[in-house]
Amino acid sequence: MSPSEAPTKPTPEALQLGQAARARREHLGMTQNQAAQAAGLAPMTWRAMEAGRRADQRPLTLAGVDRALGWPHGTARAILDGGAPPAPAEGNATPNTSPIQPGDDLKAIWAKLNEMSNQLDAILALTARGPRP
């Protein structure tokens, strides 16, 4: 096993983020798969985050965690930086599942808009054909 493949010991901050995310997700009545989908993450990534195995999160990943859990933007990053996690009941009652979030750069927003436009075009093309025989 190479050094880059060696398992890393979870940091206290990563464990704290995982515990807070799990408590909030359960408070919202979401499964791990639902939370991962709302965050735009693979379910394996979400499970690793809840287990505290992912301390080196990228900004878009952390923004997805905030979005899925209805936390204010920057909450997950603040927890990893040593801040106190919010109580499970803190946050929006209905998490924001919009694909565009505050802090997204313009290129990312443009790419998301193009992807949504392509999806809409595909749906319109299917509905224009009418029912199949």
C-alpha positions in Angstrom: 0.0 0.0 0.0 1.4 3.4 -1.0 1.5 6.3 1.5 -1.3 8.0 -0.5 -3.5 4.9 -0.1 -2.8 4.4 3.6 -5.9 5.1 5.7 -5.8 8.3 7.6 -7.0 8.8 11.1 -10.1 11.0 11.2 -9.5 14.4 12.8 -11.7 15.5 15.7 -13.1 18.2 13.4 -14.0 15.7 10.6 -15.6 13.5 13.2 -17.6 16.5 14.5 -18.8 17.4 11.0 -19.8 13.8 10.4 -21.7 13.6 13.7 -23.5 16.9 13.1 -24.4 16.0 9.5 -25.8 12.6 10.6 -27.8 14.2 13.4 -29.2 16.9 11.1 -30.0 14.4 8.3 -31.8 12.2 10.7 -33.7 15.2 12.1 -34.8 16.0 8.5 -35.9 12.3 8.0 -33.5 11.8 5.1 -31.6 8.7 4.2 -27.9 8.9 3.4 -28.7 8.3 -0.3 -31.2 11.2 -0.3 -28.8 13.5 1.5 -26.0 12.6 -1.0 -28.3 13.2 -3.9 -29.4 16.6 -2.5 -25.7 17.5 -2.0 -24.7 16.4 -5.5 -22.4 13.7 -4.0 -21.9 10.0 -4.4 -23.5 8.1 -1.6 -20.1 6.6 -0.8 -18.7 10.1 -0.3 -21.6 11.1 2.0 -21.1 7.9 4.1 -17.4 8.6 4.4 -18.1 12.2 5.5 -20.5 11.1 8.2 -17.9 8.6 9.4 -15.4 11.4 9.7 -13.1 9.9 7.0 -13.2 13.0 4.8 -11.5 16.0 6.4 -10.0 17.6 3.2 -13.3 18.6 1.7 -13.4 20.8 -1.4 -15.5 24.0 -1.3 -18.2 22.7 -3.7 -18.5 19.5 -1.7 -18.9 21.5 1.6 -21.5 23.8 -0.1 -23.4 20.7 -1.2 -23.4 19.4 2.4 -24.7 22.8 3.6 -27.4 22.8 0.9 -28.6 19.3 1.6 -28.9 19.9 5.3 -30.4 23.4 5.1 -27.5 24.9 6.8 -26.3 28.4 6.1 -23.5 28.5 3.5 -20.2 28.0 5.2 -21.4 25.9 8.1 -19.6 22.7 7.2 -16.4 24.6 6.5 -16.7 26.3 9.9 -17.1 23.0 11.7 -14.0 21.7 9.9 -12.2 24.8 11.0 -13.0 24.0 14.7 -16.3 25.9 15.0 -19.2 24.5 17.1 -21.7 22.5 15.0 -25.3 23.7 15.0 -28.0 21.8 16.9 -29.9 19.3 14.7 -33.0 21.5 14.7 -31.0 24.6 13.5 -31.2 25.4 9.8 -33.9 25.7 7.2 -36.9 23.4 7.6 -36.7 22.7 3.9 -33.1 22.4 2.6 -32.2 24.3 -0.5 -31.7 21.7 -3.3 -31.1 24.2 -6.0 -28.1 23.2 -8.2 -26.8 26.8 -8.0 -25.6 28.1 -4.6 -24.1 31.3 -3.2 -20.3 31.0 -3.7 -20.5 29.1 -7.0 -18.2 30.7 -9.5 -19.6 31.9 -12.8 -18.1 29.1 -14.9 -19.8 26.5 -12.6 -23.1 28.4 -12.8 -22.8 28.6 -16.6 -22.0 24.8 -16.8 -25.0 24.0 -14.6 -27.3 26.2 -16.7 -26.1 24.5 -19.9 -26.7 21.1 -18.4 -30.2 22.0 -17.3 -30.9 23.5 -20.7 -29.9 20.3 -22.4 -32.1 18.3 -20.0 -35.0 20.5 -20.8 -34.4 20.3 -24.5 -34.4 16.5 -24.2 -37.7 16.5 -22.3 -39.3 18.8 -24.8 -38.1 16.6 -27.7 -39.7 13.6 -26.0 -43.0 15.3 -25.4 -43.1 16.7 -28.9 -43.1 13.2 -30.3 -46.4 12.4 -28.6 -47.3 8.9 -27.3 -45.6 5.9 -28.8 -47.8 3.3 -30.5 
